[in-house]
């Protein structure tokens, strides 16, 4: 495995971890905002953007893993995550 690919993988995994933490924090904000009876539309839209960013980062990580021969089907993790997240939030 080349050193540059290991560096790319390290960066990709760190980015996925950081994005996962941001999504979790934003979910807490949406939950707390909703519990207070406030409008959650903007907070939920930001959450959706963060989730989509996470999907792209997971896809990128899978592509790096595929280059390293560690992932047979790049994009599979990202597609599963995308299905789990579901459709965007609509303003109610």
Secondary structure by P-SEA (a helix, b strand, c coil): ccaaaaaaaaaaaaaaaaaaaaaaaaaaaaaaaaaacccaaaaaaaaaaaaaaaaaaaaaaaaaaaaaccccccaaaaaaaaaaaccccccc
